[in-house]
Amino acid sequence: MDELPLRGRTIVVTRSAKQSEAFCSQLEQLGAKVLSLPMIDIIPPQDPEPFHQAVQQITQYNWVMVTSQNGVVAFCYALQEEGIVPSQLTNRFVTVGKKTKKAMENCGIQVELMPEKFVAEEIWALLQHQVKAGEQVLYLRGNLARPYLIEQLEQAGLHVDAPVCYETVPAQGSIKPLYEQLLKQKVDAITFTSPSTVHYMIQGLQTLQSTLPITELLCNVRLLAIGPITAQALQAHELPVHGMAEEHTVDGLVVTLCKLFSETSQR
């Protein structure tokens, strides 16, 4: 087996620049040529007041849910600004994913619940047996989070505050170089780590594309999704999903890439 399973492959990473460094490094170590072309950027919320007010009142919540590393960063910074010592919090904390859990623990917060799979439905499947009607829940989310968790919690009789603690917006400057590489057929695979990376890429390509359909522009490119919700975003644009990470993490995506191209080279 080739020690460099991605040797000679050009892989596009669409994750935000702040989060993609380790991912790009992993791919390069496996022989890939990496094009870091972020489709998204992470910024503070346009209206930060609901978030800061919730943090100021943190002791009133029975449960605190943080479902991404971006949320952890925003939350820990807000605690610091308010002079709140994380290790002294008595709330019950829920996270999604090992890296998000580790980020919380590095902040000094012990995590009580973490689902095995990193989608909202799995969070609720785990949480519904733990919560009680009338409890207060703080759900720290991004502006593009699906409403599923809020709906399930409220239907179960819980009181939910769900302030936006960060926003995902289209990144600037990546679409044109991606388009040029696709026209030259220089791209072997594009990796997507959230539905927004899919939507903003398609949106951006459509502004440049005049005659050739997007599906044709991408016809020789392998498209890989980090998980089922991101895969659904590709399918919603009538694009194929050539691979989906079994473990819905960047590490899982690396494994899927290696497997895909190992199988391709053996044909």
N, C-alpha and C positions, 0 to 999 in steps of 0.2 A: 504493500500500500504506500502511495506517495506521502512522504512526510509533510508535503505542502499541497494539500488537496485543492487549494484555490489558485495554484500557480497559473499565471497567465490570464486569470479572469479579472474583468473590470467590474467592480461592485459599487453601486451607488448607495450611499447612506443618506436617508432623508430626515433623520432625527435632528432635533435642535442642536446647534453647535455646542452649547454648554454641556450637553449630555452625550455627545457622540465620540469623544476622544478615546475612551477605553474600547468601544466597539470597533472603531476604525483601526486601532492598534492590534486588536485580536485578529482582524481580517488580514492585515498586512503581514502579521507573523505567520499566517497560513498561506502566504504567497500571493495574495490578491493585490491588484492595483485598486486603490480606494479613491472614489470621488465623493468627498463630503460636500453634499449639496442640500443643505437644510431647507425643508419646505415649511417649517414652523419656527416660531420664536416664542419664548415664554416671558411674559411681562407681568408687572403687578396689576391688580384689578383697577379699572378706571374709577370705580367707587369703592375705596377700601374701608369705608366707615362700618358697614355691617360686619365685616371680618374682624376688625379691631374691637368692635363692641362685644362680639362673641368671645373673643380671647379675654377681654377684661372681666367677663362674667363666667369664666371657664368652670368655676366651682359648682355652678348650678346644673351642669350636665352629668347624667349618669354615664353616658357613652360618648366617646369621641372617635370619629371615623376619618382616617386619612388614607386615601387610596392611591397616592403616587408620591414619588420622591420630590416632585415639585411642590406638592402640598406640605411635605415635611419641612422643606427648607423655609417656606413662607411661615409655617406655624412656629417653628423654633425661633426664627428671627423675631416674630411678633411677641413671643413669650419673653425674649430678652429685652425687647423695647419696653415691655410693661413691668419688668423687674420680677417676673414670676419664675421661681425655681422649678424646672421640669421634674426633677426627681421627687418633689414634694406633692405632685398632683396625685389625687386619689381616684380620678376618673378611670373607667374601663376603656382601654384603647383597642381599636381594630385597624389593621392595615391590610394591604394587598401586596403580596410579593416579598421574597426574602430580602431584597435590597432596600425596599421601603421600611421593612421591619428593622433592619440593621441601622438604617439612618435614624429611625426613632430612638433606638437603644443608644446610639452614639450621642443623641441629644439628652440622654438621661431618663428616657421614658420606657417603662416596661410594657410590652404589647401582650394583650391577653388572647386575642383571636386573630388568626390569619388563615384564610382558605387555601386549599391545595391548588386550586385553579384561580387564575387572576381575572375573573369577570364578575360583574355585579350580581348575576344570578347565583354564583357560588357564595358570595358574601352573605346574601340573604338566606340561602340554604343553611349556612352555619349559624347566622345570627338569630334567626327566627325562634330557635329553641332556647335562646339565652335572654331575650328581651321580655319586658313586661309592659302591658298597657299602662299609660300614664307616665312612663319614664321620659326623660329629656335626652335628646340626641343632638350632638353637634357633628354635622357632616361637612368637612372641609373639602371643597371641590374646585375643579377648573370650570371655566365658563362653557365648555363644550360637553360636560358630563351628561350622560343620559339621565332622565328623570326616574328610572326604574326603582332605585333604592329609596328615594324619597316617597314614592307612591306606595311601596310595600310597607315601609315603616309607619306611614300615616294610616294606612288601612288596618294596621295591627294596633292602632290606638296610641301610638307614641307621638310626642311633640318634637318636631324636627326643625332645627335651624340649619340652613344650608348656604352659608355665605360663600361667595366666590373668593378664593384666596390667591388665585393666579389666573392669567388669561393666555390662551393659545391663539396666536395671530399668524398670518402668512409671513414667512421670512422674505427678505428682499435680496435680489441678486443671484438667485440660484436657477431660476427657470431658463434663462437664455443659454447658459453653458450646458445645462442638461439637454435642452432641445438640440443644440449643435452636436453634442455627442451622439444623440439618438439618430440624427440625420446621417451621420457618418457610420452608423451601426458599430459604434465602439463600446457599447454597454452590454455586458452579459447578464446582469441581474440588478434589480432595484429592491431594496429592503424597506418595508413599511412598519413602523412601530406604533402607529395609532391611526384611527380613521382620518384624522385631520391631515396627516401626511399624504394620504391618498387624495382627499378632496382638494387640497391646495395645489398639489401637483397637476391634477387634471384641469383645475380652474386656470392655472398659469399656462399650461400648454395650449389650452383653447384660445387664449389671447394671442398666441403666436402662430397657431396652426390655421391655415386658410383652406387648403385643398385636401391634404392627406388626413384621413380619419385617425383619431387617437389610437384606435385598436390596431390600425396598420402600422403606425409609427412604433408601437411597442410589440409588434408581432414576433420579433426574434429575441425578445428580452424576457428573462425569467422574473416573475413577480412573486415576492415572498412576504408573508404577513406574520406578525408576531403572535396573533391569536385570532379567535373566531370573529370578533367584532370588526377587526381590521380587514379580515378576509371578506366579510359581508360588504364592507365599503368598496372593495375592488369589484366584487360581483355586481354591486349596484350600478357601477359604471360599465358593466358588460365586459369586464376584464377577467382573464383567467387567474386562478391562484395556483401557482406551480409548486408552492410549498408553504406549510404553516408549522410554526414551532410547536412541538409537543408540549414542552414546558414554555409557557408564554412569557419568556424573558429574552433579553438580548443574547444571553449564552445559548438558549434554546434555538434562537434564530441562526447562530453560527453553526451549530450542529446540523441543522436542516440544510443550510447552504452547502456544507461539506458533503453531506449525504447525496444531495441533488446532483452536484457536479461529479462526484465519484461514480454515480450510476450512469451519468451521461458519457463520461470518458470510457466506460466499459462497453458501451454499445458498439 
